[in-house]
Amino acid sequence: MQLYTVGINHTTAPIAIREKVAFDPDHLSQALLELMEHKVSEAAILSTCNRSEIYATARDPKIIIDWLCKYHGIKLKTIESHLYVYENQEAVQHAFRVASGLDSMVLGEPQILGQMKQAIKTAENTGTLGALLNKLFQKTFSVAKEVRTKTDIGMSSISMAAASIKLAESIFGDLKTSKVLLIGAGEMIELCAEHIKNRQPKSMTVANRSLDRGLSLAKKIKGDACLISELSDRLHEFDIVLSSTASQLPIVGLGMVERALKTRRNRPMFMVDLAVPRDIEPEVGKLSDVYLYTVDDLSHLIEEGLTNRQSAAIEAQKIIDHHVKDFTHWLKTRTIVPTIKALRDHAESYRVTELKKAQKLLNQGMKPEEVLEVLSKALANKFVHHPSQALNEAKGEEHELLTKTLKKIYPLKD
């Protein structure tokens, strides 16, 4: 079994592709169990707006890729050119980089670490996290902590939530006269809410499937709440719409927005869809009085402060490289444990066999020193028999390689 990472992220695929392989968090445990039925011994799935990655131990990454396509009901050719596959050392380095924020759209952003920890907790609770992945991710979190402690990788970064608000200000200017709608009540929307409440908008409303959770967030930002099912009747009230839910289907459709614009008498609406799969139908962006942006559209805004963070990223990579080397060594020693055990078992069988013969000789009255001589010679002959036979039978390059190997194993003189 080898360690593999199979995935798609914001650098290899646009949102239209990423949303095809996004995992519903409510069904993540079931997905893991289904994956385990396909000759995979351990597995964890990390699915965010910018990436969907499977960390697993298997004999062949094709097993993981085939399952991914089957699970999402897509053909391989649809995603093949966007996929990346990392094995063993590369998989370890990738995990360290992701957790440390070096592989994020926002270089150094801390949110991914929390998302990864949640993914591993889900795998652990589902029972798909074995000894190898458990050790990998415990080390991953340790490395990420060291990177953030010893470097300035998180300094001067601008999150997607902050970028959304900056973009809204570039269109509306002062937001104090704007009415804001937040769709969803998860971590991303909470971050957006924190940023936008400091701009003191005219009002803030949280729309969520669960009214209790929506009210909980609304209380924090001194806003109100409603159900997502009410959006069709209320969308026209809002100037700014920020959405990030785990819905697998769009929540805000073209028809809903067209009706809202008609009621607004074509006053413009600013909309940011931070969800993958998308919450707002892409066709909405074609309406003349709508400014619609996705996570991919925000990439140019999050480059602020990148120069400082790039310098920190170099230092972070040095830390990662050091720990990758250590972990890869552990990984290699882990793979040779069965061979070492087999070698020891083989030697033990020699010892037991010759010890029984020696005991028989002692019982027959042979002198102990003579028995020890017989025992020692028999063990020596057995230990050198197979290497000697292999050396005698080897020819050409195989003979040279075997000779070098034996000299490396035993301190032989030329």
Secondary structure as GFF3:
##gff-version 3
##sequence-region A 1 414
A	DSSP	beta_strand	2	9	.	.	.	ID=ss1
A	DSSP	alpha_helix	15	18	.	.	.	ID=ss2
A	DSSP	three_ten_helix	25	27	.	.	.	ID=ss3
A	DSSP	alpha_helix	28	36	.	.	.	ID=ss4
A	DSSP	beta_strand	40	47	.	.	.	ID=ss5
A	DSSP	beta_strand	51	58	.	.	.	ID=ss6
A	DSSP	alpha_helix	61	72	.	.	.	ID=ss7
A	DSSP	alpha_helix	76	79	.	.	.	ID=ss8
A	DSSP	three_ten_helix	80	82	.	.	.	ID=ss9
A	DSSP	beta_strand	84	87	.	.	.	ID=ss10
A	DSSP	alpha_helix	89	100	.	.	.	ID=ss11
A	DSSP	alpha_helix	111	126	.	.	.	ID=ss12
A	DSSP	alpha_helix	131	150	.	.	.	ID=ss13
A	DSSP	alpha_helix	160	172	.	.	.	ID=ss14
A	DSSP	three_ten_helix	175	177	.	.	.	ID=ss15
A	DSSP	beta_strand	179	183	.	.	.	ID=ss16
A	DSSP	alpha_helix	187	197	.	.	.	ID=ss17
A	DSSP	beta_strand	203	208	.	.	.	ID=ss18
A	DSSP	alpha_helix	211	220	.	.	.	ID=ss19
A	DSSP	beta_strand	224	227	.	.	.	ID=ss20
A	DSSP	three_ten_helix	228	230	.	.	.	ID=ss21
A	DSSP	alpha_helix	231	234	.	.	.	ID=ss22
A	DSSP	three_ten_helix	235	237	.	.	.	ID=ss23
A	DSSP	beta_strand	240	243	.	.	.	ID=ss24
A	DSSP	alpha_helix	254	263	.	.	.	ID=ss25
A	DSSP	beta_strand	269	273	.	.	.	ID=ss26
A	DSSP	three_ten_helix	282	286	.	.	.	ID=ss27
A	DSSP	beta_strand	290	294	.	.	.	ID=ss28
A	DSSP	three_ten_helix	296	298	.	.	.	ID=ss29
A	DSSP	three_ten_helix	301	303	.	.	.	ID=ss30
A	DSSP	alpha_helix	306	363	.	.	.	ID=ss31
A	DSSP	alpha_helix	368	393	.	.	.	ID=ss32
A	DSSP	alpha_helix	396	409	.	.	.	ID=ss33
###
